[in-house]
Amino acid sequence: MLLRIDPSSSAPLYDQIAAAVRAQAADGTLAAGDRLPAARDVAQSLDVNLHTVLKAYQVLRDEGLVEMRRGRGAVISSHASALVELTADAQALAARAHSLGISADAVAALVRAAHEARPAEAQSPTAPAE
C-alpha cells in the first residue's frame, strides 16, 4: 500500500492519509480483509507523528471503512466493496449536479436528508390502528 501526502496542502495530514486509504478502497487496490500497515510504520515512512496516523485510522474506523482488531491492527471492513459501488454513483451524481449548476454543498445536503429519512421509511408501525 502506497500512501502519499502533500505537506504544503491546507488539508490536515490525517485527512490526507484517510483520503488515500479511501481512494485505494474505492479503486479496488484495498479489499475487505486487507490489513493496513502498522501506524508506526506509516508514520515513519511519511515522516509524520504517530498520532497523526492513528487519528486517520480512527476517522476511517468511525466511517465504517476500517475495523480495528486487537492483535491484527486496522483491517479494511466488508463495507469496502460498497464504497466502490457508491463511488461510481457519487461521481455520476456530482457530474449531473455540476451540469445543472447545483453546488456540492446543496448536493451533500440532499444526500444527507435522503439518508436520514431512509430509516424512517423502513420502520413499520407497531401500534395497532384504532
N, C-alpha and C positions, 0 to 999 in steps of 0.2 A: 504494500500500500504506500503510495507516494502522496505526501501532503506538502502543499506549498502555501506560504503566507507572503503577504506584501507588507513589510514593516512601515512603509510610507503611506499605507491606506488609512483612511479615517475610521474604518471598521475595526472594532476591537479584535485583538488576536484570537481570543476564544471563539468569536463568531466566525472568523475566517477558517479556523480549524474545523468547527462544526459544519460549516458550509461545504468544505472539501469532502468530509465524510458523507454528507447528504448527497452531494453530486456523484460520488462513486457508488453509492447505493442506488441512486436513480438510474445511472447508466449501466448497471449490472456488474460493475467491477467488484463490488462487495455484495454478497448474497447472504440470506438468512443463515445463521450459524457461524459465519466467519468471525474470527476473533480480531479485534483491533489491537494494534501494538500496545505494549505497556506504556502508560502515561509517561513514565520516567524516560523511556526510550524516545518517545515523540518529542518530549521537552528538550532532550539532549540534541536530537538531530535538527530541530528547528531553532535551537538556541533561545528557548523561552523558559519562563518559570514553570515548574511542575504544576503549580496551582492553576495556571492558565489552561493547560491541557485537561486537568481534572474538571475545570468549570465547563469546558467544551463537551466533555463526556457526560457531565451531569445534564447539560442542556439537551443533548441527544437522548439521554435516558428519559427526561421529562417529556420529550416529544413522542416517546414510544419507539424510537428507531433503534435504540441500543438497550440491551439488558445488562445490568451489572451482576456478575456471578462471582461469588466468593471462590477464590482459587483459580478461576478461569479469566477474570478480568471483564472487559467490555466486549460483548458479543452482539452482532447485528441480529435484531429480532425478526420474527416472522412477518412483521409489517413492512419489511424492506421491499418485497415484491409488489405490495400495494402502492408503495411510493413510486415505483417505476411506472405503474399504470396511471397514477394521478399526475405525474409529471407531464405526460403527454396531454392529458386533459387540461391541465393548467396552462400549458403552452398554447393550446388551441383557444382557450378562453381569453388569455392575455392578448393574443393576436386579434381576436374578434373585438374585444373591448377597445384596443388601440385603433382599429379601423373605424369604430363608431365614435371615437373621440372621448371615451369614458376613462377616467383616471384609474390608476392602480388602487388608490385608496377606496374609491367607490366600489370597485370590483371586490376588494377584500371585505368591505362592509356587507355586500350582498352575499358572499360566500359564508361569512361568519353568521349572518342572520339565518341563512338556509340551514347551516349546520346546527345551530342552536334550536331551530324549530323542528328538526327531524326527530329527535327523541319524543317530543310531544305527540307527533303524528302516530308514532308506533305504539303509544300507550292505548290500551283498551279500557273502557270504563269498567270499574269493578263494582260500583254500586248499582243495584237494580233500579230500573226506571219506575217512578211512581205514577 
